[in-house]
């Protein structure tokens, strides 16, 4: 049993790495090309609307997908109930967004946003048609299929977006790209997964899933609102181009923190759910996941921050250079994301969605207060505030995990101290190299090389245990 789970988990990690590597590679190339064809203010318009479709997505799922994965003896009635629930809620959400689109346009004082929102919101209905199918693939850890479909959808939609951007469609090229991607992903998953819904909506299933998922729904809603509150405020208070600069920086930091952590979470969650009653096994798995995540993500985040100016200038041209200023600050906030996520993941595995929700409320109140304090001082000040917020949230997230596993935040940081120190040395060296050589491609290559040599060489020289664990995973 244990070996089978380990085999599935390792395979899951490898396919998730392949998926995210392929997706991020394709996304990276596509974003660079689109940024050269479309002006920042056009990207900013889409970013203003993303918050509304993201909130709708939270209501559509309502925590039911997580509950469905957690239930090991899921039935046809369970799956069908979740399927029809998703579709009904998605249609309701679409009509709400359709009717409210003029209000959204008025809020931002941009009339053209009304039509854009009506069209781009169709993606939430399209995506709901395959929500359960994707959940079943994740529950069975069939990440190989998900990898193929997601990469295919991103590639085809990216080509479509570039084509229409070249023709001068500007913001509508981004809308078309999103709709094409969602459509292809939905059709592909339907083709792969042979499960088909029955005309069943079980009250018992709804009651069971809602009991677990309602707290996750509330937590996800808070998290989504909070994650997008910066976009709302920047879009309202500042220019659309400023929001585009902020989102560009945010997306790059997500590539180095949130997405790698998401790979581990999506793989470890189903695995840990199967041994949720073995506290010792959970503790060992938790510590191992924490150290490996930090070993990979700390240097990625700090490395990107160190070479922010040559990176933005070379890839996106000097039109986007303000993004580099924000990126070099934001990495210090996002680098702690794996510790946040893994601590919270443990609470979900243990079924403590109530504590999860409580933590989310505390952190979001603190974050909103920090935002209100910093927003009058500009976008840079807001980024510095997010760093302080992230560090405080780290203490909150670690409290209950430390209580259950007898691992305080200090003991967790001691486990990661050697990684943090080496990452800091790498950051200083790469940043000095970038400052010395300027914003050219030679500066970018040289600074990245300096950072990589210092970090990889230091990890090998001092025999970091994470190097051996990664080698064991490879075997």
C-alpha positions in Angstrom: 0.0 0.0 0.0 2.7 2.5 1.0 4.9 1.6 -2.0 1.9 2.0 -4.3 1.1 5.4 -2.9 4.8 6.4 -3.1 5.0 5.3 -6.7 1.8 7.2 -7.6 3.0 10.3 -5.8 6.4 10.3 -7.5 4.8 9.7 -10.9 2.4 12.5 -10.1 5.2 14.9 -9.3 7.0 14.0 -12.5 4.0 14.5 -14.6 3.1 17.7 -12.8 6.6 19.0 -13.4 6.2 18.0 -17.0 2.8 19.8 -17.2 3.9 22.9 -15.4 7.3 23.0 -17.3 5.5 22.6 -20.6 2.7 25.1 -19.7 5.1 27.7 -18.3 7.5 27.3 -21.2 4.6 27.8 -23.7 3.0 30.6 -21.6 6.3 32.3 -21.2 6.9 32.5 -24.9 3.3 33.4 -25.7 3.3 36.2 -23.0 6.5 37.7 -24.4 5.1 37.8 -28.0 1.7 39.2 -26.9 3.4 41.8 -24.7 5.2 43.0 -27.9 2.0 43.1 -29.9 -0.4 44.5 -27.3 0.0 47.6 -25.1 0.0 47.3 -21.3 -3.3 49.1 -20.9 -5.1 46.4 -22.9 -3.7 43.7 -20.5 -4.9 45.9 -17.7 -8.5 45.9 -18.9 -8.5 42.0 -18.8 -7.0 42.1 -15.4 -9.8 44.3 -14.1 -12.4 41.7 -15.1 -10.5 38.6 -13.9 -11.5 39.1 -10.3 -15.2 38.7 -11.2 -14.7 35.5 -13.2 -12.4 34.1 -10.4 -15.1 34.8 -7.8 -17.6 33.0 -10.0 -15.3 30.0 -10.2 -15.2 29.8 -6.4 -18.9 29.6 -6.2 -19.1 27.0 -9.0 -16.7 24.7 -7.2 -17.9 25.5 -3.6 -15.3 23.2 -2.2 -17.0 20.2 -3.6 -14.1 19.1 -5.8 -11.8 18.9 -2.7 -14.5 17.0 -0.8 -15.0 14.6 -3.8 -11.2 13.8 -3.8 -11.2 13.3 -0.1 -14.0 10.8 -0.2 -12.4 7.4 -1.0 -15.7 5.6 -1.6 -17.3 8.2 -4.0 -20.4 6.9 -5.8 -22.1 7.7 -9.1 -24.7 9.7 -7.2 -21.9 11.8 -5.5 -20.2 12.6 -8.8 -23.4 13.3 -10.7 -24.6 15.6 -7.9 -21.4 17.6 -8.0 -21.6 17.7 -11.8 -25.1 19.2 -12.1 -24.5 21.5 -9.1 -21.4 22.9 -10.9 -23.4 23.5 -14.1 -26.4 25.1 -12.5 -24.3 27.5 -10.4 -22.1 28.4 -13.5 -25.2 29.4 -15.5 -26.5 31.5 -12.6 -23.1 33.2 -12.2 -22.9 33.9 -15.9 -26.3 35.7 -15.9 -25.4 37.7 -12.8 -22.2 38.8 -14.5 -24.0 39.6 -17.7 -26.6 41.8 -15.9 -23.9 43.5 -13.7 -21.5 44.2 -16.6 -22.7 47.8 -17.0 -22.1 48.4 -13.3 -18.6 47.0 -13.6 -17.8 49.3 -16.5 -19.2 52.2 -14.6 -17.1 51.4 -11.5 -13.9 51.5 -13.6 -15.2 54.3 -15.8 -14.4 52.3 -18.9 -17.6 51.6 -21.0 -16.0 49.0 -23.2 -15.5 46.6 -20.3 -19.3 45.8 -20.3 -19.1 44.0 -23.6 -15.8 42.3 -22.8 -17.1 40.9 -19.5 -20.3 39.5 -21.2 -18.1 37.5 -23.7 -15.2 36.5 -21.5 -17.5 35.2 -18.7 -18.7 32.4 -21.1 -15.5 30.6 -20.1 -16.9 29.8 -16.6 -19.8 27.9 -18.1 -17.6 26.0 -20.6 -15.2 25.1 -17.8 -18.0 23.7 -15.5 -18.9 21.1 -18.1 -15.7 19.1 -17.2 -15.2 20.0 -13.6 -15.9 16.6 -12.2 -14.0 14.9 -15.0 -10.9 16.8 -14.0 -11.5 16.0 -10.3 -11.7 12.3 -11.1 -8.4 12.4 -12.9 -6.8 14.2 -10.0 -8.2 11.7 -7.5 -6.7 8.8 -9.4 -3.5 10.8 -9.8 -3.7 10.5 -13.6 -1.6 13.7 -14.1 -0.3 12.3 -17.3 -3.6 12.9 -19.1 -4.1 16.3 -17.4 -0.6 17.3 -18.6 -1.3 16.5 -22.2 -4.6 18.3 -22.3 -3.5 21.4 -20.5 -0.5 21.8 -22.6 -2.5 21.2 -25.8 -5.1 23.8 -24.8 -2.5 26.4 -23.9 -0.6 25.9 -27.1 -3.5 26.1 -29.5 -5.1 29.1 -27.6 -1.8 30.9 -27.5 -1.4 30.6 -31.3 -5.0 31.9 -31.7 -4.2 34.8 -29.4 -1.0 35.7 -31.2 -2.8 35.5 -34.6 -5.6 37.8 -33.6 -3.2 40.2 -31.8 -1.1 40.4 -35.0 -4.3 41.3 -36.9 -4.9 44.2 -34.5 -7.7 42.8 -32.3 -5.7 43.9 -29.1 -7.8 43.2 -26.0 -10.2 40.9 -28.0 -7.2 38.7 -28.9 -6.8 38.0 -25.1 -10.5 37.2 -24.8 -10.4 34.8 -27.7 -7.3 33.1 -26.3 -9.1 32.5 -23.0 -12.2 31.0 -24.6 -10.3 28.8 -26.9 -8.1 27.4 -24.1 -11.1 26.6 -21.9 -13.0 24.9 -24.8 -10.1 22.7 -25.8 -9.4 21.7 -22.2 -13.0 20.8 -21.6 -13.4 18.7 -24.8 -10.1 16.9 -24.2 -11.0 15.8 -20.6 -14.5 14.7 -21.7 -12.9 12.5 -24.4 -10.4 10.9 -21.9 -12.6 10.3 -18.9 -15.3 7.7 -19.6 -17.5 8.6 -16.7 -20.8 10.2 -17.7 -23.2 11.9 -15.4 -26.6 10.5 -14.5 -29.8 12.5 -14.0 -29.3 12.5 -10.2 -29.0 15.1 -7.6 -28.7 13.4 -4.2 -29.7 15.4 -1.2 -27.5 13.2 1.0 -24.5 13.9 -1.2 -25.3 17.6 -1.3 -25.6 17.7 2.5 -22.4 15.7 3.0 -20.3 17.8 0.6 -21.7 21.1 1.7 -20.9 20.3 5.3 -17.3 19.9 4.4 -17.1 22.2 1.5 -19.0 25.2 2.9 -16.1 26.3 5.1 -13.7 25.8 2.2 -16.1 27.8 0.0 -16.0 30.7 2.5 -12.2 30.4 2.8 -11.7 30.2 -1.0 -14.0 33.2 -1.5 -12.1 35.2 1.1 -8.8 34.1 -0.5 -10.0 35.0 -4.0 -11.3 38.4 -3.0 -8.1 39.1 -1.1 -5.9 37.8 -3.9 -7.6 40.1 -6.4 -8.1 43.1 -4.1 -4.9 44.6 -5.3 -6.1 44.4 -8.9 -9.4 46.1 -7.9 -7.7 48.9 -6.0 -5.0 49.5 -8.6 -7.5 49.4 -11.4 -9.7 51.9 -9.7 -7.1 54.3 -8.2 -4.4 54.1 -10.8 -4.2 53.6 -14.6 -4.9 50.4 -16.5 -1.3 50.2 -17.5 -0.2 50.3 -13.9 -2.4 47.3 -13.2 -0.7 45.5 -16.2 2.7 46.2 -14.7 1.6 44.8 -11.4 0.0 41.7 -12.9 3.1 41.0 -15.0 5.3 41.1 -11.9 2.7 39.0 -10.0 2.5 36.3 -12.8 6.3 36.0 -12.8 6.5 35.5 -9.1 3.7 32.9 -9.3 5.8 31.0 -11.8 8.5 30.7 -9.2 6.4 30.1 -6.0 2.7 29.4 -6.3 2.8 27.1 -9.3 5.6 24.8 -8.1 3.9 24.6 -4.7 0.6 23.9 -6.4 2.3 20.9 -8.1 3.3 19.5 -4.8 -0.1 20.2 -3.2 -2.1 18.6 -6.0 0.1 15.4 -5.7 0.5 15.2 -1.9 -3.1 16.0 -1.0 -4.6 12.8 -2.4 -1.7 10.8 -1.1 -1.8 12.2 2.5 -5.6 11.8 2.5 -5.1 8.1 2.2 -3.0 8.1 5.4 -4.8 10.8 7.3 -5.1 8.7 10.4 -1.3 8.0 10.7 0.0 11.1 12.5 3.6 10.1 12.4 3.6 9.4 8.7 1.9 12.7 8.1 4.6 14.5 10.2 7.4 12.9 8.2 5.7 13.7 4.9 5.0 17.2 6.0 8.6 17.9 6.9 10.0 16.3 3.8 7.6 18.3 1.5 8.4 21.5 3.3 12.2 21.1 2.9 12.1 20.0 -0.8 9.7 22.9 -1.6 11.9 25.5 0.1 15.0 24.0 -1.6 13.5 24.6 -5.0 11.4 27.7 -4.5 13.6 30.0 -2.3 16.4 30.3 -4.9 13.9 30.6 -7.8 12.1 33.5 -6.1 15.2 35.3 -5.0 17.0 34.6 -8.2 14.2 36.2 -10.3 14.2 39.2 -8.0 18.0 39.6 -8.3 17.8 39.7 -12.2 14.5 41.5 -12.4 15.7 44.6 -14.4 17.6 42.8 -17.2 14.9 40.1 -17.3 12.0 42.5 -17.9 14.0 44.6 -20.3 15.2 41.7 -22.5 11.9 39.8 -22.6 9.3 42.6 -22.6 11.3 45.7 -23.7 11.7 48.9 -21.7 8.0 49.7 -22.1 7.4 47.2 -19.2 10.5 48.2 -17.1 8.4 49.5 -14.2 7.4 45.8 -13.6 11.0 45.1 -12.7 10.8 47.5 -9.7 7.7 45.7 -8.4 9.1 42.3 -9.1 12.2 42.8 -7.1 10.0 43.6 -4.1 7.3 41.0 -4.6 9.6 38.0 -4.5 10.3 38.5 -0.8 6.5 38.1 -0.2 6.0 35.1 -2.5 9.0 33.1 -1.4 7.2 32.1 1.8 4.2 30.7 -0.1 5.2 27.0 0.1 5.3 27.2 3.9 1.9 28.9 4.0 0.4 26.4 1.6 1.8 23.2 3.2 0.7 24.2 6.7 -2.8 24.9 5.4 -2.8 21.7 3.4 -2.2 19.7 6.6 -5.4 21.2 8.2 -7.5 20.2 5.2 -6.1 16.6 5.2 -7.1 16.3 8.9 -10.6 17.7 8.0 -10.1 20.9 10.1 -11.7 23.2 7.5 -13.0 25.2 10.5 -9.5 26.2 11.6 -8.6 26.8 7.9 -11.5 29.3 7.7 -10.5 31.0 10.9 -7.0 31.6 9.8 -8.2 33.0 6.5 -10.4 35.5 8.2 -7.6 36.7 10.5 -5.1 37.0 7.6 -7.5 38.8 5.3 -8.4 41.4 7.9 -4.7 42.1 8.5 -4.1 42.3 4.8 -6.9 44.7 4.1 -5.6 47.0 6.9 -2.1 46.9 5.4 -3.5 47.7 2.0 -5.5 50.7 3.3 -2.3 52.0 5.0 0.0 51.7 1.9 -2.3 52.5 -1.1 -2.0 56.3 -0.7 1.8 56.0 -1.1 1.9 54.2 -4.4 2.1 50.7 -5.9 5.7 50.1 -4.6 4.5 50.8 -1.0 1.7 48.3 -1.5 4.3 45.7 -2.5 6.3 46.4 0.6 3.2 46.0 2.6 2.5 42.6 1.1 5.9 41.5 2.3 5.1 42.4 5.9 1.7 40.8 5.5 3.2 37.5 4.2 5.6 37.3 7.1 2.9 37.8 9.7 0.7 35.3 7.9 3.5 32.8 8.1 3.3 32.9 11.9 -0.5 32.4 11.9 -0.5 29.5 9.4 2.2 27.6 11.4 0.4 27.9 14.7 -2.1 25.0 14.5 0.2 22.8 12.5 2.9 23.3 15.2 0.3 22.5 17.8 -0.8 19.2 16.2 2.6 18.1 15.1 4.7 19.6 17.9 6.5 21.7 15.3 6.6 25.5 16.0 7.4 28.1 13.4 10.9 28.3 14.8 11.5 24.6 14.4 10.3 24.8 10.9 12.6 27.7 10.1 15.5 25.8 11.7 14.8 23.0 9.2 15.1 25.6 6.4 17.9 27.8 7.8 20.6 26.3 5.6 18.5 26.8 2.5 17.6 30.3 3.4 21.2 31.4 4.0 22.5 29.9 0.8 19.6 31.5 -1.2 20.4 34.9 0.4 24.1 34.6 -0.6 23.0 33.7 -4.1 20.7 36.7 -4.3 23.4 39.2 -3.3 25.9 37.9 -5.8 23.4 37.8 -8.7 22.0 41.2 -7.8 25.5 42.8 -7.7 26.3 41.2 -11.1 23.1 42.6 -12.6 23.7 46.1 -11.2 27.3 46.1 -12.5 26.5 44.9 -16.1 23.2 46.7 -16.7 20.0 45.5 -18.3 21.4 43.8 -21.4 21.0 40.1 -22.3 24.7 39.6 -21.4 23.9 40.9 -17.9 20.9 38.5 -17.7 22.9 35.4 -18.7 25.9 36.3 -16.6 23.8 37.1 -13.4 21.8 33.9 -13.8 25.0 31.9 -14.2 26.6 33.4 -11.1 23.5 32.7 -9.0 23.1 29.1 -10.3 26.8 28.3 -9.7 26.7 29.6 -6.2 23.5 27.9 -5.2 24.0 24.5 -6.8 27.7 24.5 -6.0 27.0 25.4 -2.3 24.3 22.7 -2.0 26.7 20.1 -3.3 29.7 21.3 -1.3 27.9 21.4 2.0 26.0 18.2 1.2 22.4 19.4 1.6 20.1 16.5 2.4 17.6 17.8 -0.1 20.0 17.0 -2.9 19.9 13.4 -1.9 16.2 13.3 -1.6 15.7 14.8 -5.0 18.1 12.2 -6.4 16.0 9.4 -4.7 12.9 10.8 -6.2 14.5 10.7 -9.6 15.4 7.0 -9.1 
